[in-house]
């Protein structure tokens, strides 16, 4: 393994652990993560109502007479955003490129996450036997793959320009 | 998006579906292997050796201890929640331009072995997080608040992000760099060094 690969992984896991500890810290969890998750529940509930599902949103729970989902950590896209943050922070690039990558990547992750919540609700309401598989494995992996895919595209794009700027 | 990237996307989707199918089919057998590995590892550090992990037919592993009250309910853990990052690993290795090259297959197999070891560790952390916090008075008597924090945080960290990060890191280490998706960056860095 090359030295820069080792360095990338050390930085990646270091940033990942630091970011995790930050979001797991009660004040950050209560004042940032929980309101953020509530906003995701509200927007996903609005999407479901827009497609004719009569749902109500209370705190982080979306429910109707058919089914209910409670959005927790692990379902709010924060896990994919942490992977994205750690990989972008560990990759050598300018702060501007990192900022742009993080912003765009977070938007991609959250758009996908809204689709995840809507489809999981619909699966739970109309095909409950499939809910567990899609909740546990399918959507979780799709969101993480999207974050990694975004990072790879971003890194392939910023690496040559970074080298050109230095030359 | 260039045409080559659509091909990569198709390979990733194929790898994802293949990984998902294999994971679903092999989970009952794989759960037994991981439970046996976790039980054997935990017993190395126990005096007396009391932990028993018994896979059930419902994809749950029952956590039992020889010193538990026989009348008390045994906790269950869904091992599949700790092992589905196999699907992520398969999809990532499938992204290679030559997914069936010796180097890619070799890297994938080595990664699978390492990933299985992390599944054993993940299971131990899950069991410990039950011991320290979820068994009422028994937990309070046998473990400290510090134990509860350490095992609780370790378990949550593994489940929330570490299990994905491990799969990503294994792919990053063992992928074939010549055919991986981030090859342009590596090539540019090499050119710069030569200059």
HADDOCK unambig.tbl for C-alpha pairs under 7 A between the chains (distance, minus, plus):
assign (segid A and resid 1 and name CA) (segid B and resid 173 and name CA) 6.88 0.50 0.50
assign (segid A and resid 9 and name CA) (segid B and resid 169 and name CA) 6.94 0.50 0.50
assign (segid A and resid 74 and name CA) (segid B and resid 160 and name CA) 5.81 0.50 0.50
assign (segid A and resid 79 and name CA) (segid B and resid 160 and name CA) 5.99 0.50 0.50
assign (segid A and resid 79 and name CA) (segid B and resid 161 and name CA) 5.57 0.50 0.50
assign (segid A and resid 83 and name CA) (segid B and resid 165 and name CA) 6.89 0.50 0.50
assign (segid A and resid 136 and name CA) (segid B and resid 81 and name CA) 6.60 0.50 0.50
assign (segid A and resid 137 and name CA) (segid B and resid 84 and name CA) 6.09 0.50 0.50
assign (segid A and resid 141 and name CA) (segid B and resid 88 and name CA) 5.90 0.50 0.50
assign (segid A and resid 152 and name CA) (segid B and resid 181 and name CA) 6.75 0.50 0.50
assign (segid A and resid 152 and name CA) (segid B and resid 182 and name CA) 5.54 0.50 0.50
assign (segid A and resid 155 and name CA) (segid B and resid 185 and name CA) 6.72 0.50 0.50
assign (segid A and resid 156 and name CA) (segid B and resid 182 and name CA) 5.56 0.50 0.50
assign (segid A and resid 156 and name CA) (segid B and resid 184 and name CA) 5.54 0.50 0.50
assign (segid A and resid 156 and name CA) (segid B and resid 185 and name CA) 4.87 0.50 0.50
assign (segid A and resid 159 and name CA) (segid B and resid 185 and name CA) 5.18 0.50 0.50
assign (segid A and resid 160 and name CA) (segid B and resid 185 and name CA) 6.41 0.50 0.50
assign (segid A and resid 160 and name CA) (segid B and resid 188 and name CA) 5.74 0.50 0.50
